[in-house]
Amino acid sequence: MKYLTFVFIFAVLFLFNVKAQNNTICAVKYKDLKSSTILGTHNYWFYQDKLVSVKEPNNRAIHMRGFPVLINGVMTTQTDTIKFNREFNEYIDDMNDEMKKKPVRVTMKYYNSDISKMTYFYDYKNKNYIVVDTLQNMDSWEILNDTMTFMGFKCQKASIKYKQDTYTAWFTTQLPYNAGPDGFRGLPGLILKVNNSSGKLGFEAIVIQTPFKGVVPTFSNEGEIISQNDWLILSRERNSKLRESMNNMMNEYKKDLKQKQ
């Protein structure tokens, strides 16, 4: 009887512990600001000891600065989204459809480490990679006396010189995660807003769910481990192959146009 009682108590404590661990997950969506344009969002899931994140680029905002249009058989790059509205929308739809076909890139980092890992599927080689990046230290924050309420949380101001610029952050100790968006960290709480001195580069929380009850993307440890520099080389190689594929596709398109004339 005592054994059964012990098993029952252990099971209750185990379930309570699992529930408590799940309740510690906080989900935050940040908007990525560059020159007052939202270039996408970063979805973060903060655990007790680590974070998991996925980036969602805003193709519409990114490609407003240039998108391909075929004019008189010549491929051009245009920025006039009004004059070439149909071409622009078709191009963005194609880009979004292509994104849906590709595996999600998941980034994972432990708070007590400066190492960040990202899963990456290289479609031209049909191969998985784990991109390992060593982040720059962020241990020279100056915590200031300024406070404000942001997204319902009391935040305190901090400043740091980072990557040859000065950044201002607002963090809250009500969410006890030593983390923030895009590698920003090193404060005794969660960074909800950060931007550089010009205000043209930064991140800002737009959705906070705590505790988070949904499904968190899974970080996979399967794949060849490479450095950030090696990944950049692969990216350039992939971009070159994409341009080659695009040119081949446009040449076929031109042939079809001539045959129809």
C-alpha positions in Angstrom: 0.0 0.0 0.0 2.8 2.4 0.9 4.5 1.6 -2.5 1.3 2.4 -4.4 1.0 5.7 -2.4 4.6 6.6 -3.3 4.0 5.8 -7.0 0.8 8.0 -7.0 2.6 10.9 -5.3 5.6 10.6 -7.7 3.2 10.5 -10.8 1.4 13.7 -9.5 4.7 15.5 -8.9 6.0 14.5 -12.3 2.9 15.8 -14.1 3.0 19.0 -12.1 6.7 19.4 -13.0 5.9 18.9 -16.7 3.1 21.4 -16.5 5.3 23.9 -14.7 8.0 23.5 -17.4 5.5 24.1 -20.1 4.2 27.2 -18.3 7.7 28.7 -18.4 7.6 29.0 -22.2 7.1 32.5 -23.4 6.4 33.2 -27.0 7.3 36.7 -28.5 6.9 38.0 -32.0 9.3 40.8 -32.9 9.0 43.0 -35.9 12.3 43.6 -37.7 12.8 47.3 -38.4 15.2 48.7 -40.9 14.8 52.4 -42.1 11.2 52.3 -40.7 10.2 49.4 -43.0 9.1 46.1 -41.5 11.2 43.6 -43.3 9.7 40.7 -41.5 9.1 39.2 -38.1 11.1 37.0 -35.7 9.1 34.4 -33.7 10.8 33.5 -30.4 10.0 30.8 -27.8 11.9 31.4 -24.5 12.4 28.4 -22.2 14.0 28.4 -18.7 17.5 27.7 -20.2 17.3 28.3 -23.9 15.5 30.0 -26.8 14.2 28.8 -30.2 13.4 31.2 -33.0 12.2 31.3 -36.6 12.4 34.2 -39.0 9.5 35.1 -41.3 10.7 37.6 -44.0 8.3 40.1 -45.4 8.9 39.5 -49.1 6.5 42.4 -50.1 8.6 44.9 -48.1 12.0 43.4 -49.1 11.3 43.3 -52.9 9.8 46.8 -53.1 13.4 47.9 -53.6 13.6 45.8 -56.8 11.7 43.0 -58.5 12.1 41.4 -62.0 9.9 42.5 -64.9 10.2 41.3 -68.5 9.9 44.3 -70.9 10.2 43.7 -74.7 12.0 40.4 -74.1 14.6 42.1 -71.7 14.6 41.2 -68.0 14.7 44.4 -66.0 14.6 45.3 -62.3 11.8 47.6 -61.3 10.7 49.4 -58.2 7.4 51.0 -59.4 4.9 48.7 -57.6 2.0 50.8 -59.0 2.9 50.7 -62.7 3.9 47.1 -62.5 1.4 46.1 -59.8 0.4 42.8 -61.5 3.9 41.7 -62.1 4.9 42.6 -58.5 2.0 40.7 -56.9 2.7 37.7 -59.1 6.4 37.7 -58.2 5.6 38.0 -54.4 3.0 35.2 -54.6 5.7 33.0 -56.3 8.2 33.9 -53.6 5.8 33.1 -50.8 4.8 29.8 -52.4 8.5 28.8 -52.7 9.0 29.6 -49.0 6.2 27.3 -48.0 7.9 24.4 -49.9 11.1 24.7 -48.0 11.9 23.3 -44.5 11.7 25.9 -41.7 15.1 27.2 -40.5 15.1 27.0 -36.7 17.7 28.7 -34.5 18.5 27.6 -31.0 20.7 29.1 -28.3 21.3 28.5 -24.6 21.3 31.6 -22.4 24.6 30.6 -20.7 26.4 30.3 -24.0 27.5 32.7 -26.9 27.0 29.9 -29.4 24.0 30.0 -31.7 22.9 27.1 -34.0 20.7 27.2 -37.0 19.3 24.3 -39.0 19.6 24.8 -42.7 18.5 22.6 -45.6 20.5 23.2 -48.8 18.1 22.2 -51.5 20.7 22.1 -54.3 22.7 19.4 -52.5 19.6 17.9 -50.8 21.6 18.1 -47.5 21.0 19.3 -43.9 23.5 21.6 -42.2 23.8 23.0 -38.7 25.3 26.5 -38.9 27.2 27.3 -35.8 27.9 31.0 -35.0 29.8 32.6 -32.1 28.1 35.7 -31.0 29.8 38.9 -29.9 29.9 39.4 -26.2 27.3 41.7 -24.7 28.5 42.3 -21.1 29.0 46.1 -21.1 25.4 47.3 -20.8 24.7 50.4 -18.8 21.4 50.1 -17.0 19.7 53.4 -16.7 17.0 54.8 -14.4 14.4 55.4 -17.1 11.3 53.1 -17.0 8.2 52.7 -19.1 5.3 50.3 -19.5 5.5 48.4 -22.8 3.1 45.7 -23.9 1.8 45.6 -20.4 5.2 45.0 -18.8 7.3 47.4 -16.7 10.5 47.9 -18.6 13.8 49.5 -17.8 16.2 51.3 -20.2 19.7 50.1 -21.0 22.4 51.2 -23.4 25.4 49.5 -25.0 28.1 50.1 -27.7 27.7 47.1 -30.0 28.9 46.4 -33.5 30.3 49.9 -33.9 27.0 51.5 -33.0 25.1 52.5 -29.9 22.0 50.5 -29.0 19.2 51.3 -26.6 17.1 48.5 -25.2 14.0 48.2 -23.0 13.9 45.0 -20.9 11.6 43.6 -18.3 12.4 41.5 -15.2 8.8 40.3 -15.2 9.8 37.9 -17.9 13.0 36.3 -16.4 14.8 35.3 -19.5 18.3 36.6 -20.2 17.7 37.0 -23.9 16.2 39.1 -26.7 15.9 39.2 -30.5 18.7 38.7 -33.0 21.4 37.8 -30.4 20.7 40.7 -28.1 21.1 39.5 -24.5 23.1 40.1 -21.3 20.4 42.0 -19.3 18.6 40.6 -16.2 15.4 40.1 -18.1 13.8 39.9 -21.5 14.5 42.6 -24.1 11.2 43.7 -25.6 12.5 46.6 -27.7 16.0 47.5 -29.0 17.2 49.9 -31.7 20.4 51.7 -32.8 21.2 55.4 -32.3 19.6 56.4 -35.6 16.4 54.4 -34.9 16.8 52.8 -38.4 17.7 49.3 -37.2 16.1 47.4 -34.4 13.5 45.0 -33.1 10.2 45.6 -31.2 7.8 43.0 -29.6 4.4 43.1 -31.2 2.9 39.9 -29.7 3.6 38.3 -26.3 2.1 35.0 -25.2 2.9 33.8 -21.7 2.5 31.0 -20.9 2.6 29.7 -24.4 0.4 26.7 -25.1 0.9 26.0 -28.8 3.5 24.0 -30.7 7.1 25.1 -30.7 9.2 24.4 -33.9 11.7 21.6 -33.4 15.4 22.2 -33.6 17.1 19.3 -35.3 20.6 18.2 -34.5 20.9 16.2 -37.7 23.2 17.5 -40.3 26.8 18.5 -41.1 28.1 21.2 -38.7 29.6 24.2 -40.5 30.7 27.7 -39.5 28.9 30.9 -40.2 31.5 31.8 -42.8 31.1 28.4 -44.6 27.3 29.0 -44.6 27.8 32.4 -46.3 29.9 30.7 -48.9 27.1 28.2 -49.5 24.6 31.0 -49.6 26.6 32.8 -52.3 26.9 29.6 -54.2 23.1 29.0 -53.9 22.3 32.5 -55.0 24.5 32.1 -58.0 22.7 28.9 -58.9 19.3 30.7 -58.4 20.3 33.4 -60.8 21.4 30.8 -63.3 18.1 29.0 -62.9 16.2 32.3 -63.3 18.1 33.2 -66.5 17.4 29.7 -67.9 13.7 30.1 -67.0 13.5 33.5 -68.6 15.3 32.3 -71.8 12.6 29.6 -72.1 10.0 32.1 -71.5 11.3 34.3 -74.3 11.4 31.4 -76.6 7.7 30.6 -75.8 6.8 34.3 -76.5 8.5 34.2 -79.9 6.8 31.0 -80.9 3.4 32.5 -80.0 4.0 35.6 -82.1 
